[in-house]
Amino acid sequence: MQTESKRLIRLHEVMNLTGLSRASVYNYIKSGIFPPPAKFGKSSLWEYTEIQEWISNRLQERDNK
């Protein structure tokens, strides 16, 4: 069985990658349009590939209009 290393990122990096504010990230999560974080103690961490996929999907939606 092959294991894949998953890169986890914090909110600050999510905000830098997406251009979203903290409030927008959490509002989008609440609305179901943004991937929720995984909780590690008090920390909220996102899987980097999920954020990249979310960005790609937004760009694809834009291009298909």
N, CA, C and O of each residue as an XYZ file, in Angstrom:
260
protein
N       0.848     -1.182      0.000
C       0.000      0.000      0.000
C       0.889      1.238      0.000
O       1.836      1.340      0.779
N       0.572      2.158     -0.870
C       1.373      3.366     -0.998
C       0.723      4.496     -0.195
O      -0.479      4.735     -0.312
N       1.520      5.182      0.614
C       0.983      6.303      1.379
C       1.414      7.601      0.732
O       2.550      7.746      0.282
N       0.494      8.532      0.694
C       0.760      9.828      0.093
C       0.840     10.872      1.197
O      -0.030     10.940      2.065
N       1.878     11.674      1.157
C       2.034     12.737      2.138
C       1.074     13.870      1.798
O       1.035     14.335      0.659
N       0.316     14.305      2.767
C      -0.642     15.393      2.557
C      -0.109     16.644      3.225
O       0.249     16.639      4.403
N      -0.064     17.707      2.455
C       0.400     18.984      2.990
C      -0.789     19.712      3.603
O      -1.805     19.926      2.942
N      -0.658     20.084      4.845
C      -1.705     20.815      5.544
C      -1.276     22.262      5.715
O      -0.117     22.550      6.014
N      -2.232     23.173      5.521
C      -1.923     24.599      5.602
C      -2.866     25.290      6.575
O      -3.986     24.839      6.816
N      -2.384     26.389      7.124
C      -3.158     27.179      8.089
C      -3.992     28.241      7.365
O      -3.838     28.466      6.165
N      -4.859     28.872      8.114
C      -5.770     29.874      7.571
C      -5.031     30.978      6.828
O      -5.471     31.400      5.758
N      -3.927     31.447      7.370
C      -3.185     32.539      6.733
C      -2.795     32.169      5.300
O      -2.922     32.989      4.390
N      -2.325     30.946      5.101
C      -1.941     30.523      3.749
C      -3.168     30.332      2.861
O      -3.117     30.633      1.668
N      -4.264     29.837      3.424
C      -5.514     29.718      2.666
C      -5.926     31.100      2.160
O      -6.305     31.258      0.999
N      -5.849     32.093      3.036
C      -6.205     33.461      2.661
C      -5.278     33.989      1.570
O      -5.737     34.650      0.640
N      -3.987     33.708      1.671
C      -3.036     34.152      0.652
C      -3.299     33.483     -0.692
O      -3.217     34.135     -1.732
N      -3.611     32.201     -0.681
C      -3.846     31.465     -1.924
C      -5.130     31.899     -2.621
O      -5.177     31.977     -3.849
N      -6.170     32.181     -1.839
C      -7.485     32.461     -2.414
C      -7.787     33.945     -2.565
O      -8.625     34.329     -3.381
N      -7.117     34.773     -1.793
C      -7.442     36.195     -1.784
C      -8.668     36.511     -0.942
O      -9.163     37.638     -0.964
N      -9.162     35.527     -0.202
C     -10.337     35.719      0.642
C      -9.930     36.213      2.022
O      -8.830     35.934      2.499
N     -10.832     36.948      2.652
C     -10.614     37.352      4.040
C     -10.973     36.187      4.960
O     -11.594     35.211      4.539
N     -10.573     36.311      6.211
C     -10.909     35.290      7.217
C     -12.424     35.110      7.297
O     -12.925     33.986      7.306
N     -13.142     36.220      7.355
C     -14.600     36.154      7.459
C     -15.208     35.469      6.236
O     -16.134     34.670      6.373
N     -14.700     35.772      5.055
C     -15.221     35.144      3.834
C     -14.970     33.644      3.829
O     -15.852     32.868      3.459
N     -13.777     33.231      4.235
C     -13.474     31.794      4.299
C     -14.502     31.094      5.175
O     -15.086     30.093      4.759
N     -14.733     31.601      6.376
C     -15.656     30.934      7.297
C     -17.114     31.067      6.855
O     -17.910     30.163      7.105
N     -17.479     32.172      6.204
C     -18.832     32.296      5.652
C     -19.048     31.296      4.520
O     -20.117     30.695      4.425
N     -18.047     31.112      3.663
C     -18.137     30.139      2.572
C     -18.229     28.715      3.124
O     -18.965     27.889      2.585
N     -17.492     28.427      4.186
C     -17.568     27.100      4.811
C     -18.984     26.876      5.338
O     -19.581     25.823      5.113
N     -19.510     27.871      6.035
C     -20.861     27.771      6.604
C     -21.909     27.573      5.512
O     -22.904     26.877      5.717
N     -21.680     28.192      4.347
C     -22.601     28.077      3.216
C     -22.400     26.790      2.419
O     -23.201     26.472      1.541
N     -21.335     26.053      2.720
C     -21.078     24.798      2.025
C     -20.362     24.942      0.698
O     -20.341     24.001     -0.095
N     -19.765     26.119      0.437
C     -19.083     26.323     -0.847
C     -17.565     26.369     -0.718
O     -16.868     26.687     -1.682
N     -17.055     26.057      0.460
C     -15.605     26.025      0.670
C     -15.287     24.826      1.548
O     -16.045     24.515      2.468
N     -14.175     24.146      1.277
C     -13.849     22.960      2.083
C     -13.598     23.306      3.549
O     -12.870     24.253      3.849
N     -14.190     22.552      4.450
C     -13.964     22.811      5.876
C     -12.580     22.336      6.305
O     -12.000     21.447      5.681
N     -12.056     22.928      7.364
C     -10.745     22.504      7.862
C     -10.856     21.235      8.697
O     -11.937     20.845      9.140
N      -9.720     20.614      8.895
C      -9.603     19.526      9.867
C      -9.098     20.155     11.155
O      -8.247     21.044     11.122
N      -9.612     19.704     12.275
C      -9.196     20.239     13.570
C      -8.086     19.378     14.151
O      -8.205     18.156     14.230
N      -7.015     20.028     14.552
C      -5.906     19.386     15.247
C      -5.700     20.175     16.532
O      -4.970     21.165     16.555
N      -6.349     19.727     17.597
C      -6.344     20.498     18.831
C      -7.089     21.804     18.593
O      -8.249     21.798     18.182
N      -6.423     22.917     18.851
C      -7.023     24.233     18.629
C      -6.793     24.744     17.212
O      -7.345     25.773     16.824
N      -5.982     24.030     16.443
C      -5.628     24.481     15.095
C      -6.614     23.973     14.050
O      -7.086     22.838     14.117
N      -6.915     24.836     13.084
C      -7.694     24.458     11.912
C      -6.729     24.388     10.741
O      -6.026     25.353     10.442
N      -6.702     23.232     10.080
C      -5.783     23.034      8.968
C      -6.543     22.520      7.757
O      -7.456     21.703      7.876
N      -6.149     23.017      6.584
C      -6.750     22.605      5.328
C      -5.752     21.787      4.532
O      -4.543     22.002      4.623
N      -6.262     20.852      3.755
C      -5.405     20.099      2.850
C      -5.129     20.983      1.628
O      -6.054     21.460      0.970
N      -3.864     21.186      1.342
C      -3.437     22.075      0.259
C      -4.107     21.712     -1.067
O      -4.566     22.595     -1.791
N      -4.165     20.428     -1.384
C      -4.740     20.025     -2.673
C      -6.233     20.348     -2.755
O      -6.735     20.627     -3.843
N      -6.949     20.318     -1.634
C      -8.369     20.686     -1.647
C      -8.548     22.164     -1.980
O      -9.478     22.534     -2.697
N      -7.664     22.998     -1.465
C      -7.749     24.432     -1.744
C      -7.401     24.699     -3.205
O      -8.060     25.504     -3.864
N      -6.372     24.030     -3.712
C      -6.006     24.178     -5.125
C      -7.159     23.732     -6.027
O      -7.441     24.372     -7.040
N      -7.815     22.650     -5.665
C      -8.952     22.155     -6.443
C     -10.107     23.155     -6.406
O     -10.763     23.382     -7.423
N     -10.356     23.751     -5.244
C     -11.426     24.746     -5.121
C     -11.141     25.939     -6.033
O     -12.040     26.430     -6.715
N      -9.894     26.401     -6.042
C      -9.502     27.518     -6.905
C      -9.698     27.133     -8.370
O     -10.264     27.906     -9.143
N      -9.241     25.957     -8.752
C      -9.376     25.488    -10.139
C     -10.836     25.419    -10.560
O     -11.179     25.796    -11.681
N     -11.695     24.941     -9.671
C     -13.126     24.867     -9.979
C     -13.727     26.248    -10.189
O     -14.555     26.427    -11.082
N     -13.326     27.232     -9.382
C     -13.842     28.596     -9.556
C     -13.404     29.158    -10.909
O     -14.187     29.816    -11.594
N     -12.157     28.899    -11.290
C     -11.661     29.380    -12.581
C     -12.376     28.691    -13.737
O     -12.683     29.323    -14.748
N     -12.640     27.402    -13.588
C     -13.348     26.661    -14.628
C     -14.778     27.185    -14.777
O     -15.269     27.330    -15.897
N     -15.446     27.468    -13.664
C     -16.794     28.043    -13.713
C     -16.779     29.376    -14.445
O     -17.663     29.656    -15.255
N     -15.779     30.195    -14.161
C     -15.650     31.489    -14.822
C     -15.479     31.309    -16.323
O     -16.111     32.010    -17.114
N     -14.630     30.376    -16.713
C     -14.332     30.168    -18.129
C     -15.496     29.562    -18.898
O     -15.585     29.731    -20.114
N     -16.388     28.862    -18.210
C     -17.529     28.222    -18.867
C     -18.729     29.144    -19.018
O     -19.735     28.758    -19.613
N     -18.635     30.336    -18.495
C     -19.766     31.280    -18.599
C     -19.769     31.972    -19.930
O     -20.643     32.798    -20.194
